[in-house]
Amino acid sequence: MGFSMIIPTPKAKTGVIKISTIQPGGGTFKLQINIPSPLFTILFKTAERFDLLIGEGSDKGKLMLKPNVDGHFKPTFMKHSVLFRLPETPWTPQLAMSSDDPKRREVEGGGIVIDLPDWVDEDRWKAIQKARLQVARERETAPLRGAGK
């Protein structure tokens, strides 16, 4: 007599992927991708290592997560989510940003391609940073200009 493993099916509610910038230890910002555990299981089964590829040319603004036994990235497995922390890159936004549920599609070989938020583009995040600094300056100088009276 033999036995077969019973594996529970993931719940229907899988959550959404979240892309954000993090600043560990107050240093430079890094990009983090957070995938809920049930969704990760549906997409990647039991994969433990991945290759991450950034799009170029017509694929600019996209990121591919591709399972690979010898992959360069080992995600952090938490109780309810799986985290990919990308190393610092020249294009990483250097300000706090976050985006939920990016457009994604599955690709051959078990990987996914994620459309990165527009704020990942260097020109865009620098414009956002400049606008935030301008608003902060205006708030600081408002009492000096007699605003709020």
C-alpha positions in Angstrom: 0.0 0.0 0.0 1.4 3.5 -0.9 0.6 7.0 0.1 0.2 10.2 -2.0 0.9 13.7 -0.8 -2.2 15.8 -0.4 -1.5 19.5 -1.2 -4.1 22.1 -0.4 -5.2 24.3 -3.2 -4.5 28.0 -2.9 -7.4 30.1 -1.8 -9.2 32.1 -4.4 -8.2 35.4 -2.9 -4.6 35.7 -3.9 -3.9 39.4 -3.3 -1.9 41.7 -5.5 1.7 42.3 -6.4 3.1 45.5 -4.8 6.1 47.4 -6.1 7.7 49.9 -3.8 11.0 51.6 -2.9 12.5 50.9 0.5 15.4 52.6 2.3 17.0 50.0 4.6 19.1 51.6 7.3 18.5 55.1 6.0 20.8 54.4 3.0 20.0 54.6 -0.6 16.6 53.4 -1.9 16.1 50.0 -3.4 13.2 48.5 -5.3 11.2 45.8 -3.6 8.6 43.5 -5.2 6.1 41.9 -2.8 4.0 39.0 -4.0 1.4 37.4 -1.7 2.3 33.8 -0.9 -0.8 32.2 -2.5 -0.2 34.1 -5.8 3.5 33.2 -5.7 2.5 29.5 -5.4 0.1 29.7 -8.3 2.7 31.5 -10.5 5.9 29.7 -9.6 4.9 26.5 -7.7 8.0 25.6 -5.6 10.7 27.7 -7.3 13.3 29.0 -4.9 15.8 30.9 -7.2 15.2 33.4 -9.9 16.7 35.5 -12.6 15.4 39.1 -12.8 15.8 40.8 -16.2 15.1 44.5 -16.9 13.6 45.4 -20.2 15.5 47.3 -22.9 14.4 48.9 -26.2 10.7 48.1 -26.8 10.5 46.3 -23.5 11.8 49.3 -21.5 9.7 49.7 -18.3 9.2 46.0 -17.8 10.8 43.5 -15.4 10.9 39.7 -16.0 11.0 37.3 -13.1 12.1 33.9 -14.3 12.5 30.8 -12.2 16.0 29.3 -12.6 17.6 26.6 -10.4 20.9 28.5 -10.7 19.3 32.0 -10.6 21.0 35.0 -9.1 18.1 36.0 -6.8 16.7 34.1 -3.8 13.6 35.8 -2.6 12.7 36.2 1.0 9.9 33.9 2.0 7.7 35.4 4.7 4.5 33.9 6.2 2.1 35.8 3.9 4.3 37.1 1.1 7.5 36.6 -0.9 9.8 39.6 -1.3 12.3 40.3 -4.1 14.7 43.1 -3.1 16.6 44.4 -6.0 20.1 45.8 -5.5 20.8 49.5 -5.9 20.8 50.5 -9.6 21.4 53.8 -11.4 17.7 53.9 -12.4 16.3 53.1 -8.9 14.0 56.0 -7.7 15.6 57.8 -4.8 12.3 58.7 -3.1 9.5 56.8 -1.3 7.1 55.4 -3.8 4.6 52.6 -4.0 2.3 51.0 -6.5 -0.2 48.1 -6.3 -1.3 45.5 -8.8 0.9 46.3 -11.8 0.0 44.8 -15.2 1.6 41.4 -15.7 1.6 38.5 -18.1 2.9 35.0 -17.9 5.7 34.0 -20.3 7.1 30.7 -21.6 9.2 28.9 -19.1 7.1 29.8 -16.1 8.1 33.4 -15.7 6.2 36.6 -15.6 6.7 40.1 -17.1 5.6 43.0 -14.9 5.0 46.5 -16.2 6.9 48.7 -13.8 5.1 51.9 -12.6 5.9 55.0 -14.6 7.7 56.5 -11.6 10.5 54.0 -12.1 11.6 56.0 -15.1 14.5 58.2 -14.1 13.1 61.4 -15.7 9.7 60.8 -14.1 10.9 60.1 -10.5 13.3 63.1 -10.7 10.4 65.3 -11.7 8.3 64.0 -8.8 11.2 64.6 -6.4 11.6 68.1 -7.7 7.8 68.8 -7.3 7.8 67.4 -3.7 10.8 69.6 -2.8 8.9 72.7 -4.2 5.8 71.9 -2.2 7.9 71.4 1.0 9.6 74.8 0.4 6.3 76.5 -0.2 4.9 75.1 3.1 8.0 76.2 5.0 7.8 79.8 3.7 4.0 80.1 3.9 4.2 81.6 7.4 6.7 84.2 6.2 4.5 85.2 3.4 1.6 85.8 5.7 -0.4 82.8 4.4 -2.8 81.1 6.7 -3.9 84.3 8.5 
